[in-house]
């Protein structure tokens, strides 16, 4: 009986501890400068002028996932290591080399890193996130190897550029709000906002978007950053020297095609269903994307505003054999509100 009780207690402890019992594989590379230890064999953290980083604070729902991208080797562009959030939160580390030791040149790169507790890993930097300090990276910069003269993102802005780094052949800037922006995006923001009286407000809103420029038409296309949700509702803003316009887009991504032909939008007590529609389908090796996009007319703008202001917003997509529903996250509603505000601020008279 006593043995059974002990087993039950051990099982409970294991379940509550979660990933604490998961093995972490560490790297075994030789550092450029030998690691130092004191007389008691305790590791002495000494970056010696190298680039220093720290583990980021994560949202509650992300904390349970721990910290990823710290790998034992560079064999693949992913690894199974998942570092404990509570143990590593705020811990510092440094890049042992200034350049990646492995990269495919387009998607990923590996840097050898040494942590404050003496552990060594290969840190996986992903191009889609903006390199090693990208907005979805688990680390933030503490000190770079070179001094940088702080400057505002745009004139009179409280958002300042506090550092820069190169990754995948592109230049990125670190901001004082812990965000990262790529050089081309910064130039687009400065160009667009410079011709308006409320340039700082416009620049801050544009910071939350992805901007493309079409040389042939001399037009900018502005849309929210990726939502990371299976279903999405968004506004896309276009501007040129003489006019501006909005487009409305509904999309869904899944493992298989649903043959979507319509959607329903629900914002609290307000509900609207589209007529039968033709969704565009894009099939890749990993997923199927189905999208419908249209010029934002009065009905689309009305629903976008309602979704942005609602306490509960939902999109339901109707397929040939089934429908799928998803409650819009707060950041998706905020993106709709920001795009509506941007549209007003950038409207051409």
C-alpha positions in Angstrom: 0.0 0.0 0.0 2.8 2.4 0.9 4.5 1.6 -2.4 1.3 2.5 -4.3 1.0 5.8 -2.4 4.6 6.7 -3.2 4.0 5.9 -6.9 0.9 8.1 -6.9 2.8 11.0 -5.3 5.7 10.7 -7.8 3.3 10.7 -10.7 1.6 13.8 -9.4 4.9 15.6 -9.0 5.9 14.6 -12.5 2.7 15.9 -14.0 3.0 19.2 -12.1 6.6 19.7 -13.0 6.0 19.2 -16.7 9.0 19.8 -18.8 11.4 19.8 -15.8 12.0 16.1 -16.3 12.6 16.4 -20.1 16.3 15.9 -21.0 18.1 18.9 -22.4 20.9 18.1 -24.8 23.8 20.6 -24.7 26.4 21.5 -27.4 30.0 20.5 -27.1 31.9 23.1 -29.2 35.2 24.6 -28.2 34.8 28.4 -27.4 36.9 31.0 -29.0 38.1 32.1 -25.6 38.4 29.3 -23.0 35.7 29.3 -20.3 36.8 30.4 -16.8 36.0 28.8 -13.4 36.8 29.8 -9.9 38.6 27.7 -7.2 35.2 26.0 -6.4 34.8 25.0 -10.1 31.9 27.5 -10.5 31.6 29.0 -13.9 32.5 32.6 -14.3 30.3 34.4 -16.8 32.7 36.7 -18.7 31.5 37.8 -22.2 34.8 39.8 -22.8 33.3 42.3 -25.2 31.1 39.8 -27.0 27.4 40.3 -28.0 25.2 39.7 -24.9 21.5 38.7 -24.9 18.9 37.8 -22.3 15.9 35.4 -22.3 12.6 37.4 -22.9 9.6 37.6 -20.8 6.7 35.6 -22.4 3.0 35.8 -22.2 1.1 33.5 -19.8 -0.1 31.2 -22.6 3.4 31.0 -24.1 5.2 30.3 -20.8 4.2 26.7 -20.8 6.1 26.2 -24.1 9.4 27.2 -22.5 12.3 28.5 -24.6 13.1 26.8 -27.9 15.8 27.2 -30.6 18.7 26.2 -28.2 20.1 23.1 -29.9 22.8 20.6 -29.3 23.9 20.4 -32.9 23.3 22.1 -36.3 22.1 19.0 -38.2 18.6 20.3 -39.0 16.7 23.6 -38.9 14.9 22.6 -35.7 15.6 20.8 -32.5 13.6 19.2 -29.6 15.2 21.1 -26.7 12.7 23.0 -24.7 14.3 25.1 -21.8 12.3 25.7 -18.7 10.7 29.1 -18.6 11.0 29.7 -14.9 14.6 28.5 -14.8 15.9 30.5 -17.7 13.8 33.7 -17.5 16.1 36.7 -17.5 19.2 34.6 -17.7 21.9 36.2 -19.9 24.2 34.6 -22.5 26.6 35.7 -25.2 27.3 34.8 -28.8 30.7 33.0 -29.0 31.2 34.1 -32.7 30.0 37.2 -34.5 29.0 35.2 -37.6 26.9 32.1 -38.0 28.7 28.8 -38.0 26.1 27.3 -40.3 23.4 28.8 -42.5 21.4 27.9 -45.6 21.6 31.6 -46.6 17.8 32.0 -46.8 15.9 30.4 -43.9 18.0 29.6 -40.9 21.4 30.1 -39.3 23.2 28.7 -36.2 25.3 30.7 -33.7 27.3 29.1 -30.8 26.2 30.6 -27.5 27.3 30.4 -23.9 24.8 31.0 -21.1 25.3 32.5 -17.7 25.2 29.1 -16.1 27.9 27.8 -18.3 25.7 25.8 -20.6 26.5 25.8 -24.3 24.1 25.6 -27.2 23.7 26.4 -30.9 21.1 29.1 -31.2 18.8 28.8 -34.2 18.1 32.1 -35.9 15.1 32.2 -38.4 14.9 34.6 -41.3 11.1 34.7 -41.2 11.2 36.2 -37.7 13.9 38.8 -38.5 17.0 36.9 -37.5 18.4 36.3 -34.0 16.6 39.2 -32.3 13.4 39.0 -34.4 10.0 39.8 -32.7 9.3 36.1 -32.2 12.8 35.2 -31.0 13.2 34.0 -27.4 16.0 36.4 -26.7 16.5 40.2 -26.7 19.7 42.2 -27.0 21.5 43.4 -23.9 24.6 44.8 -25.5 26.0 44.7 -29.0 29.7 44.6 -29.9 29.6 48.1 -31.4 28.4 51.4 -30.0 25.4 52.9 -31.7 24.2 56.5 -31.7 20.5 56.4 -30.6 18.2 58.1 -33.1 14.4 58.5 -33.4 12.5 56.1 -35.7 11.1 59.2 -37.4 11.4 62.9 -36.4 10.0 63.7 -32.9 9.1 60.1 -32.3 9.5 58.5 -28.8 10.2 55.2 -30.5 14.0 55.2 -30.8 16.6 53.0 -32.7 19.1 51.8 -30.1 21.1 49.3 -32.1 21.5 47.4 -35.3 22.6 44.0 -36.5 23.0 42.0 -39.8 21.3 38.7 -40.4 20.8 36.8 -43.7 22.4 39.6 -45.6 19.9 42.2 -44.3 20.2 45.0 -41.8 17.9 45.1 -38.8 17.3 47.8 -36.2 16.6 47.3 -32.5 14.0 49.7 -31.0 13.6 50.9 -27.4 10.3 49.1 -27.2 12.1 45.7 -27.7 10.8 45.5 -31.3 12.9 44.8 -34.4 12.5 46.3 -37.8 14.2 45.5 -41.1 16.0 48.4 -42.9 13.7 48.4 -46.0 10.6 48.5 -43.8 12.1 51.4 -41.8 12.7 53.4 -45.0 9.1 52.7 -46.2 7.7 54.0 -42.8 9.9 57.1 -43.0 8.9 57.8 -46.6 5.1 57.3 -46.1 4.8 59.2 -42.7 7.0 62.1 -43.7 4.3 63.8 -45.8 1.7 63.9 -43.1 1.2 66.2 -40.1 0.6 63.3 -37.7 3.8 61.5 -38.8 4.8 60.0 -35.4 1.3 58.5 -34.9 1.3 57.1 -38.4 4.8 55.7 -38.0 3.9 53.9 -34.8 0.9 52.3 -36.5 2.9 51.3 -39.5 5.4 49.6 -37.2 2.7 46.9 -36.7 2.4 46.2 -40.4 4.2 44.7 -43.4 4.7 47.1 -46.3 5.4 46.3 -49.9 6.0 48.7 -52.7 5.0 48.2 -56.3 7.3 50.2 -58.6 5.1 49.6 -61.7 2.1 51.3 -60.1 4.0 53.5 -57.6 1.8 52.2 -54.8 2.4 50.9 -51.3 0.4 47.9 -50.0 0.1 47.8 -46.2 -1.3 44.9 -44.2 -1.1 43.7 -40.6 1.7 41.4 -39.5 0.9 37.6 -39.6 -1.7 36.6 -37.1 -0.5 32.9 -36.6 -4.2 31.9 -36.6 -5.8 29.3 -38.8 -8.6 31.7 -39.7 -8.1 35.4 -40.2 -10.0 38.5 -41.2 -8.0 41.6 -42.2 -7.9 44.8 -44.0 -5.2 45.7 -46.6 -4.5 49.3 -47.3 -3.2 50.7 -50.6 -1.9 54.2 -51.2 -0.2 56.1 -54.0 0.4 59.8 -54.6 -3.2 60.6 -55.4 -5.4 58.1 -53.7 -5.9 55.4 -51.0 -8.1 52.4 -50.8 -9.0 49.4 -48.6 -9.4 45.7 -49.4 -11.1 43.1 -47.2 -9.6 39.6 -46.9 -10.9 36.4 -45.3 -8.6 33.4 -45.1 -8.2 29.9 -43.7 -5.3 27.5 -43.5 -5.5 23.8 -42.8 -4.1 20.4 -43.7 -6.8 19.7 -46.3 -9.0 21.7 -48.6 -12.5 22.6 -47.3 -13.8 23.9 -50.6 -14.9 27.1 -48.9 -17.8 29.0 -50.6 -18.8 31.7 -48.0 -18.3 33.1 -44.5 -20.3 34.5 -41.6 -19.0 37.3 -39.4 -20.4 37.7 -35.8 -19.6 40.7 -33.6 -21.5 40.4 -30.4 -25.2 40.6 -31.5 -24.4 41.7 -35.0 -24.3 38.9 -37.6 -23.7 39.0 -41.4 -23.4 36.1 -43.9 -21.8 36.6 -47.3 -23.4 35.4 -50.5 -21.8 32.4 -52.3 -18.2 33.2 -53.1 -15.3 31.7 -55.1 -12.2 31.3 -52.7 -8.7 31.2 -54.2 -6.8 28.0 -53.2 -3.1 27.7 -52.8 -1.7 24.2 -52.0 1.8 23.7 -50.6 3.7 20.7 -49.2 2.7 21.7 -45.7 -0.8 23.2 -45.9 -3.8 24.4 -48.0 -4.6 28.1 -47.9 -8.1 29.3 -49.0 -8.7 33.1 -49.3 -11.3 35.5 -50.5 -10.4 39.2 -51.1 -12.5 42.1 -52.3 -12.6 45.9 -52.3 -13.9 47.0 -48.9 -17.3 48.4 -49.5 -19.8 49.8 -47.0 -20.8 46.3 -45.7 -17.2 45.1 -45.3 -16.2 48.4 -43.5 -19.2 48.2 -41.2 -18.4 44.6 -40.2 -14.7 45.3 -39.8 -15.5 48.2 -37.4 -18.0 46.0 -35.5 -15.5 43.2 -35.2 -12.8 45.6 -33.9 -15.1 47.1 -31.3 -16.8 43.9 -30.1 -16.2 42.0 -26.9 -16.6 38.7 -28.9 -15.8 38.5 -32.6 -16.1 35.3 -34.6 -15.6 34.2 -38.2 -17.3 31.1 -39.5 -16.2 29.7 -42.9 -18.6 27.5 -44.8 -17.2 24.6 -46.8 -18.7 22.0 -49.0 -19.1 19.4 -46.3 -18.4 21.3 -43.0 -18.0 24.8 -41.5 -15.1 25.9 -39.3 -15.4 28.7 -36.7 -12.8 30.7 -34.9 -13.0 33.4 -32.3 -10.8 36.3 -33.3 -8.0 37.0 -30.8 -7.5 40.5 -29.3 -4.5 41.2 -31.5 -6.6 40.4 -34.6 -9.3 42.9 -33.5 -6.6 45.4 -32.7 -5.2 45.0 -36.2 -8.6 45.7 -37.7 -8.9 48.9 -35.6 -5.4 50.0 -36.5 -5.9 49.5 -40.2 -9.2 51.6 -40.1 -7.3 54.3 -38.2 -4.4 54.2 -40.7 -6.9 54.5 -43.5 -8.3 57.7 -42.0 -4.9 59.2 -41.3 -3.5 58.4 -44.8 -6.7 59.3 -46.7 -5.9 61.5 -49.7 -8.0 64.7 -49.9 
